[in-house]
Amino acid sequence: MDDKIFDMFVESCLEQLAGIESAVLDLERAAPDTRQAEVEAIFRAAHTIKGDAAAMGAAPLAELCHAVETVLAQAREGLRPVTGELAGELLRAFDLVRALVRRVREVLAEPARAGDEVREALDRLRRLAETPPRGDAPDPGGPPLGQAPQRVRDDPRERIESVTIPATELDVLVDRVGELSIVQARLESLARHLGDREILAAAEETGRLAGLLRDQALGLRLLPLRVSFPKYRRLVRDACAHLGKDVELVLSGENTELDKTLIERLNTPLVHLLRNAVDHGIEPPRVRRARGKPGRGRIVLAARQEGNEAVIEVNDDGAGVDDEALWRAACARGMVDPGLAMSREERVRLVFVPGLSTARGVDELSGRGVGMDAAREGIESLRGTIDIRSDPGRGTTFVIRLPVSLAIIDCLEVRAAGEPYLFHLDYVEECLEMDRRVAADPARRILGLRGEPLPVVCLAEFFGLGGLDPAEAGPAHAVVVRTGGQRFCIVVDQVLGQKQAVLKHLGPPLGRVAGILGGTVTEQGRMALVLDVRGLAQAALSPSAGNTRRREP
């Protein structure tokens, strides 16, 4: 079990215990009409700790919390009055709970070491539970008469080692760090322009510290996928119960970390993909056995990190996608020209066409043809891609690729038609110079690079800002990019260099513009567009590229 799980468990329990201690202290002075609510709150918190401890395998801790629940249940049901004796015993028991939580690793490694303390506390709680109520009585929890109270000493373990802050505050922090990076870049540019070495040295040092701060702030927003993976077990179980199927969900790579915003927004696409796998992918047990398969189907939800991307796969061992049925349905609805030749891979990708479904009817899970389209839209809104591989009779795999973080990205800044643009650095392979006449002639836009022909896109021409002048002196500049296994060249006027950008979305009024991820602010204070390399490839190089430079609502 890794350290993060221990840390999350300890943090959660200590947070619950802080509230419990306050509630127990308030319980003694609470009015009779509010005591019930206080007891309920303490009971719920103790039950939460018991459940978490049992999940961790800390049996002594879970047993202790269960004994506390027994006493609290008597108070909750009105069988035992709330007295100082009860409050004192609860405080002693929860003090031991706190001590066991803090050394939960030792408890897991050697349960016997906590045995004597726990047995003594359990005996006290059982005697209390079995003792008939005596009504209100002086509190024996204090020191005996004539004995001075013990001196209170500082306990180094009482230091606050972690705090909980609202997620929105963390978002604001990352945004401010990004803006700090922009200001630092402007300061460094100004220092170079003035030629002041001292200011330049200070600006470079500020840049180094800003980079460390940025990495730390972004790291705070990274969470393991295991925080959301477990709920998908329930989703698959409920879908199986509804459809009469038997499916095992296997989770893998739960420690893969993603930006918290990505994890939150990834939920809907994954729900659609898992429901689709259960409904359309996995066959009923009788059909599976007839095909020589085990009666129980298998869905694997796996995640891994590749460079600056997270890769998530949803794989099932079902019947695979019936590309012929999809194609016939698309032709019947006028979504595809029946005379257009399509490969099997292209037909399989019809699953993402909105409104297209091969289901015979509509039920609570599927049939309206919106699930896969919604999944694709959700993934693309996160600057990710989704692809599908299907093998008839053997199953289907959906592959999702996402950036690890959404907030601050490393970019290559270029200039075209006098305007600054930025490419995400993960897609850039190299920068080079090419013959201006080739770059300026739409009929000759193929660059031979080390024996490989690469298509060429003129960035200024793509955005309708004019093209290259073939009569102008000097070669043209080109950026070689790769996306989805496809390489191509983007012709620009000038390559300015690497920088970091705080990505700002264009907002609802502009909608989604083909080839553009969003905007940012340069060190000169100007607005610059951050280009979507995948979208640019689809818009400029697809067969229907002539009608791609449109705004999508």
C-alpha positions in Angstrom: 0.0 0.0 0.0 1.6 3.3 -1.0 2.2 6.4 1.1 -0.6 8.5 -0.4 -3.3 6.0 0.8 -1.9 6.1 4.3 -1.7 9.9 4.2 -5.3 10.2 2.9 -6.5 7.8 5.6 -4.7 9.6 8.5 -5.8 13.0 7.2 -9.5 12.0 6.9 -9.5 10.3 10.4 -7.8 13.2 12.2 -10.3 15.6 10.6 -13.2 13.5 11.8 -11.6 13.2 15.3 -11.2 17.0 15.6 -15.0 17.4 15.0 -15.7 14.5 17.4 -13.8 16.0 20.3 -15.6 19.3 19.9 -18.9 17.6 19.7 -18.3 15.5 22.8 -17.3 18.6 24.7 -20.4 20.4 23.5 -22.5 17.4 24.4 -22.2 17.8 28.2 -23.6 21.4 27.9 -26.1 20.8 25.1 -29.8 21.4 25.7 -31.9 18.3 25.9 -33.5 19.1 22.6 -30.2 19.3 20.7 -28.3 16.4 22.4 -29.8 13.9 19.9 -28.4 15.7 17.0 -24.9 15.9 18.7 -25.0 12.2 19.4 -26.0 11.4 15.8 -23.1 13.5 14.5 -20.5 11.7 16.8 -22.0 8.3 15.8 -21.7 9.0 12.1 -18.1 10.2 12.4 -17.1 7.1 14.5 -18.8 4.9 11.9 -16.9 6.5 9.1 -13.6 5.9 10.9 -14.6 2.3 11.6 -15.4 1.7 7.9 -12.1 3.3 6.8 -10.1 1.4 9.3 -11.7 -1.9 8.3 -10.9 -1.1 4.6 -7.3 -0.5 5.6 -7.2 -3.8 7.5 -6.6 -2.1 10.9 -8.8 -4.6 12.9 -7.9 -3.3 16.4 -8.9 0.3 15.4 -12.1 -0.9 13.8 -13.0 -3.0 16.8 -12.5 -0.1 19.2 -14.7 2.2 17.0 -17.4 -0.5 17.0 -17.4 -0.6 20.8 -17.8 3.2 20.9 -20.7 2.9 18.5 -22.4 0.5 20.9 -22.3 3.0 23.8 -23.4 5.8 21.4 -26.3 3.7 20.2 -27.6 3.5 23.7 -27.4 7.2 24.1 -29.0 7.7 20.7 -31.9 5.5 21.5 -32.5 7.1 24.9 -31.4 4.1 26.9 -28.5 6.0 28.6 -28.5 9.6 29.7 -25.7 11.8 28.6 -23.5 12.3 31.7 -20.1 13.5 32.5 -19.0 9.9 32.9 -20.1 9.1 29.4 -18.4 12.1 27.9 -15.2 11.3 29.8 -15.1 7.7 28.6 -15.8 8.8 25.0 -12.9 11.3 25.1 -10.6 8.6 26.5 -11.6 6.2 23.8 -11.2 8.7 21.0 -7.8 9.7 22.3 -6.8 6.1 21.9 -8.3 6.1 18.4 -6.3 9.2 17.5 -3.1 7.5 18.8 -3.8 4.4 16.8 -4.5 6.4 13.6 -1.2 8.2 13.9 0.7 4.9 14.0 -1.6 3.0 11.7 1.5 1.5 9.9 2.6 -0.1 13.2 -0.9 -1.4 13.9 -1.0 -3.0 10.5 2.5 -4.5 10.8 2.1 -5.7 14.4 -1.5 -5.7 15.6 -0.4 -7.3 18.9 1.5 -4.1 19.9 -1.8 -2.3 20.2 -3.5 -5.2 21.9 -3.2 -4.3 25.6 -4.3 -0.7 25.1 -7.2 -1.7 23.0 -8.3 -4.5 25.3 -8.3 -2.2 28.3 -10.4 0.4 26.4 -12.8 -2.3 25.2 -13.2 -3.6 28.7 -14.1 -0.1 30.0 -16.6 0.5 27.1 -18.2 -2.9 27.6 -18.6 -2.4 31.3 -20.1 1.0 30.6 -22.5 -0.5 28.0 -23.5 -3.3 30.5 -23.8 -1.0 33.5 -27.4 0.2 34.2 -27.7 4.0 33.8 -27.3 5.9 37.1 -28.6 9.2 35.8 -26.6 12.4 36.2 -23.6 12.0 38.4 -20.4 13.9 39.1 -17.9 13.4 36.4 -15.3 10.8 37.5 -13.3 11.6 34.4 -11.3 14.3 36.2 -8.4 13.7 38.6 -9.2 12.2 42.1 -9.7 14.7 44.9 -6.5 15.9 46.5 -4.5 15.1 43.4 -3.2 18.0 41.3 -3.9 17.9 37.6 -1.0 16.8 35.4 1.0 19.5 33.8 0.1 19.9 30.2 3.1 19.5 27.9 3.4 20.4 24.2 3.1 17.3 22.1 5.0 17.6 18.8 2.5 15.2 17.3 -0.2 17.8 17.7 1.3 19.9 14.9 -1.1 20.6 12.1 0.6 18.8 9.2 -2.0 19.2 6.5 -4.9 21.5 5.8 -7.9 21.3 3.6 -8.6 24.1 1.2 -11.4 24.6 -1.3 -10.6 23.4 -4.8 -11.6 26.7 -6.2 -8.9 28.5 -4.2 -6.3 26.0 -5.7 -7.6 26.9 -9.2 -7.1 30.6 -8.4 -3.6 29.9 -7.1 -2.6 28.1 -10.3 -4.0 30.9 -12.4 -2.0 33.5 -10.5 1.2 31.5 -10.8 0.6 31.4 -14.5 0.1 35.1 -14.7 3.3 35.5 -12.6 5.2 33.5 -15.3 3.9 35.9 -18.0 5.0 39.0 -16.0 8.4 37.3 -15.4 8.8 36.7 -19.1 8.0 40.4 -19.8 10.5 41.5 -17.2 13.2 39.3 -18.7 12.4 40.6 -22.2 12.6 44.2 -21.0 15.9 43.5 -19.3 17.4 42.1 -22.5 16.1 45.1 -24.4 17.7 47.5 -21.9 20.9 45.6 -21.8 21.1 45.8 -18.0 22.9 42.7 -16.7 21.8 43.1 -13.1 18.2 43.4 -13.9 18.5 40.4 -16.3 20.2 38.3 -13.6 17.4 39.1 -11.2 14.8 38.4 -13.9 16.3 35.0 -14.6 16.4 34.1 -10.9 12.8 35.2 -10.7 12.1 32.9 -13.6 13.7 29.9 -11.9 11.7 30.5 -8.7 8.5 31.0 -10.6 9.1 27.7 -12.4 9.5 25.9 -9.1 6.4 27.6 -7.7 4.5 26.6 -10.9 5.5 23.0 -10.6 4.6 22.9 -6.9 1.2 24.5 -7.6 0.4 22.1 -10.5 1.5 19.2 -8.3 -1.1 20.1 -5.7 -3.8 19.7 -8.3 -2.7 16.2 -9.4 -4.7 13.4 -7.9 -4.5 9.6 -8.5 -7.3 8.2 -10.6 -8.2 5.8 -7.8 -10.3 8.6 -6.2 -12.8 8.1 -9.0 -12.2 4.5 -10.2 -14.1 2.6 -7.5 -17.5 4.1 -8.3 -17.4 2.5 -11.7 -17.7 -1.0 -10.1 -21.1 0.0 -8.9 -22.0 1.4 -12.3 -21.1 -1.8 -14.1 -22.9 -3.9 -11.5 -26.1 -1.9 -11.8 -26.0 -2.0 -15.6 -25.5 -5.8 -15.5 -28.5 -6.2 -13.1 -30.6 -4.1 -15.5 -29.5 -6.1 -18.6 -29.2 -9.5 -17.1 -25.5 -9.9 -17.9 -22.5 -11.0 -15.9 -19.5 -8.8 -16.2 -16.3 -8.4 -14.2 -14.7 -4.9 -14.1 -10.9 -5.0 -13.7 -9.2 -1.7 -12.7 -5.5 -1.1 -13.6 -3.2 1.9 -13.2 -5.2 3.6 -10.4 -2.1 5.5 -9.3 -1.8 7.4 -12.6 -2.1 11.1 -11.7 -4.2 13.7 -13.5 -5.2 17.3 -12.9 -8.3 17.3 -10.6 -10.3 19.1 -13.3 -9.6 16.4 -15.8 -10.6 13.7 -13.3 -13.9 15.5 -12.6 -14.7 16.1 -16.3 -13.6 12.6 -17.3 -16.4 11.0 -15.3 -19.1 11.5 -18.0 -17.2 10.1 -20.9 -16.1 7.0 -18.9 -19.7 6.4 -17.8 -20.8 6.4 -21.4 -18.0 4.1 -22.5 -18.6 1.6 -19.7 -22.3 1.5 -20.2 -21.7 1.0 -23.9 -19.4 -1.9 -23.2 -21.9 -3.6 -21.0 -24.9 -2.9 -23.3 -23.5 -3.3 -26.8 -20.1 -5.0 -26.2 -20.6 -7.9 -23.8 -23.0 -10.6 -25.0 -25.5 -12.3 -22.7 -24.0 -15.4 -20.8 -25.9 -17.9 -23.0 -24.6 -16.3 -26.2 -21.0 -16.2 -24.9 -21.0 -19.8 -23.9 -22.4 -20.8 -27.3 -19.4 -18.9 -28.9 -16.9 -20.7 -26.7 -16.4 -17.9 -24.3 -16.7 -17.8 -20.5 -20.2 -16.8 -19.4 -18.8 -13.9 -17.4 -17.7 -11.0 -19.6 -14.6 -8.9 -18.8 -14.1 -5.1 -19.0 -10.7 -3.6 -18.2 -10.4 0.0 -17.3 -6.7 0.8 -17.4 -4.6 4.0 -17.1 -0.9 4.8 -17.6 1.2 7.8 -18.2 3.2 8.4 -21.4 5.3 11.5 -21.2 3.0 14.5 -20.7 0.0 12.5 -21.6 -2.3 10.1 -19.7 -3.6 7.2 -21.6 -6.8 5.5 -20.5 -8.2 2.4 -22.1 -11.6 0.8 -21.9 -11.4 -2.7 -23.2 -14.1 -5.4 -23.4 -14.0 -9.0 -24.6 -17.4 -8.8 -26.2 -18.7 -9.2 -29.8 -16.9 -6.2 -31.2 -18.4 -3.4 -33.4 -20.7 -4.5 -36.2 -19.3 -2.1 -38.8 -21.7 -3.3 -41.5 -24.7 -2.6 -39.3 -23.4 0.8 -38.5 -22.8 1.6 -42.1 -26.3 0.5 -43.1 -27.8 2.6 -40.3 -25.8 5.6 -41.3 -26.8 5.2 -45.0 -30.5 4.8 -44.0 -30.4 8.1 -42.1 -28.6 9.9 -44.8 -25.5 10.4 -42.7 -23.2 8.6 -45.2 -23.2 8.5 -49.0 -23.8 4.8 -49.9 -21.5 5.2 -52.9 -18.6 6.4 -50.8 -15.9 3.7 -50.2 -15.1 3.3 -46.5 -12.5 1.1 -44.8 -13.5 -1.0 -41.8 -11.7 1.4 -39.5 -13.7 4.3 -40.9 -16.9 2.4 -40.5 -16.1 1.5 -36.9 -15.6 5.2 -36.2 -19.2 5.9 -37.2 -20.0 5.0 -33.5 -19.1 8.6 -32.7 -21.6 10.1 -35.2 -24.3 11.9 -33.2 -27.8 10.3 -33.4 -26.6 7.0 -34.9 -27.4 3.8 -33.1 -27.9 0.2 -34.0 -30.0 -0.6 -30.9 -33.4 -2.1 -31.7 -35.1 0.1 -29.1 -34.6 2.9 -26.5 -34.2 2.1 -22.8 -32.7 3.7 -19.7 -29.1 2.9 -20.8 -28.9 3.4 -24.6 -30.6 3.5 -27.9 -30.7 7.2 -28.7 -27.2 7.4 -30.3 -25.9 10.2 -28.0 -23.6 8.3 -25.7 -20.5 7.9 -27.9 -20.9 11.3 -29.3 -21.1 12.8 -25.8 -18.0 10.8 -24.8 -16.1 12.1 -27.9 -17.2 15.7 -27.2 -16.2 15.4 -23.5 -12.7 14.1 -24.3 -12.1 16.7 -27.0 -13.2 19.5 -24.7 -10.3 18.4 -22.4 -7.8 18.7 -25.3 -7.7 15.0 -25.6 -8.4 12.4 -28.3 -10.4 9.2 -28.4 -9.8 6.3 -30.8 -11.4 2.9 -31.2 -10.1 -0.5 -32.2 -12.4 -3.4 -32.7 -11.9 -7.0 -33.5 -15.1 -8.9 -34.5 -16.0 -11.6 -32.0 -13.1 -10.7 -29.7 -13.9 -7.2 -28.3 -13.4 -3.5 -28.6 -10.9 -1.1 -27.1 -11.4 2.7 -26.7 -8.1 4.6 -26.2 -8.3 8.0 -24.6 -5.3 10.4 -24.6 -5.3 13.4 -22.3 -2.8 16.1 -21.2 -1.8 15.6 -17.6 -2.5 19.2 -16.8 -4.7 21.8 -18.3 -3.5 25.0 -16.7 0.0 25.9 -17.9 1.6 24.5 -21.1 5.1 24.6 -22.7 4.8 26.1 -26.2 6.8 27.1 -29.2 6.0 30.7 -30.3 5.9 31.5 -34.0 4.7 34.5 -36.1 2.5 34.4 -39.2 1.2 37.4 -41.1 2.4 39.6 -38.2 0.4 37.7 -35.5 1.9 35.5 -32.7 0.8 31.9 -32.5 1.8 29.1 -30.1 2.1 25.3 -30.6 2.0 22.9 -27.7 5.6 21.7 -27.5 4.6 18.0 -27.1 3.6 17.9 -30.8 6.7 19.7 -32.2 9.4 17.5 -33.6 11.7 20.1 -35.2 12.0 23.4 -37.0 13.6 23.8 -40.4 13.8 25.9 -43.5 12.2 25.0 -46.9 12.1 26.4 -50.4 9.8 29.4 -50.4 8.5 28.6 -53.9 7.3 25.2 -52.7 5.7 26.6 -49.6 3.9 29.3 -51.6 2.5 27.0 -54.3 -0.6 25.1 -53.1 -0.1 22.6 -55.9 3.5 21.7 -54.7 3.0 21.5 -50.9 4.8 18.3 -50.2 8.1 18.4 -48.4 10.5 15.5 -48.8 12.1 15.1 -45.3 14.7 12.3 -45.0 12.9 10.2 -47.6 9.4 10.8 -46.1 6.8 13.0 -48.0 5.2 15.4 -45.6 2.1 17.5 -46.4 2.5 21.3 -45.9 0.1 23.8 -44.4 0.5 27.5 -44.6 -0.7 29.0 -41.3 -1.4 32.5 -42.5 -3.4 31.1 -45.5 -5.3 28.7 -43.2 -6.6 31.6 -41.2 -7.3 33.7 -44.3 -4.5 36.2 -43.6 -2.9 35.9 -47.0 -0.1 33.6 -48.2 3.6 33.6 -48.8 5.2 35.8 -51.4 7.3 33.5 -53.6 9.3 36.6 -54.8 10.4 37.4 -51.3 14.1 36.7 -50.6 15.1 33.9 -48.3 13.7 30.5 -47.4 10.4 29.9 -45.6 10.3 28.6 -42.0 8.5 25.4 -41.2 7.6 23.6 -38.0 7.3 19.8 -38.2 4.6 18.4 -35.9 3.2 15.0 -35.2 -0.2 14.1 -34.0 -2.0 10.7 -33.9 0.8 9.1 -35.9 0.6 11.7 -38.7 3.4 14.1 -39.4 3.1 17.4 -41.4 4.8 20.8 -41.8 3.3 24.1 -40.8 4.8 27.1 -42.7 5.2 30.3 -40.6 7.0 33.6 -41.1 9.3 33.3 -38.1 10.1 30.9 -35.2 10.5 33.0 -32.0 11.3 30.3 -29.4 10.0 28.3 -26.5 7.8 29.8 -23.7 5.2 28.9 -21.2 1.6 29.9 -21.7 -1.4 30.2 -19.4 -4.2 28.7 -21.5 -7.4 30.7 -21.5 -10.4 29.3 -23.3 -12.1 31.5 -25.9 -15.5 31.4 -24.1 -19.1 30.6 -25.2 -19.5 33.6 -27.5 -16.8 32.3 -29.9 -17.5 28.6 -29.4 -15.0 26.1 -30.8 -12.9 27.3 -33.6 -11.2 24.7 -35.8 -7.4 24.6 -35.1 -7.5 26.7 -31.9 -7.2 25.6 -28.3 -7.5 29.0 -26.7 -5.6 32.1 -26.1 -2.8 33.5 -23.9 -1.0 36.8 -23.2 2.6 37.3 -24.5 5.4 39.1 -22.6 4.6 42.1 -24.8 1.1 42.2 -23.4 -0.5 41.1 -26.7 -3.1 38.4 -27.1 -1.9 35.2 -28.9 -3.8 32.1 -30.1 -2.7 28.7 -28.9 -3.1 26.2 -31.8 -4.7 22.8 -31.6 -2.4 20.7 -33.7 -4.8 17.8 -33.9 -7.7 20.1 -34.9 -5.4 21.8 -37.4 -4.5 18.5 -39.0 -8.2 17.5 -39.3 -9.3 20.9 -40.6 -6.5 21.4 -43.1 -5.6 17.9 -44.3 -8.9 16.0 -44.3 -10.6 15.4 -47.7 -13.3 18.0 -46.7 -10.8 20.6 -45.6 -12.2 23.2 -47.9 -15.1 23.8 -45.6 -13.4 23.4 -42.2 -12.6 27.0 -41.2 -15.9 27.5 -39.5 -17.0 28.3 -36.0 -18.8 25.5 -34.2 -21.4 26.5 -31.5 
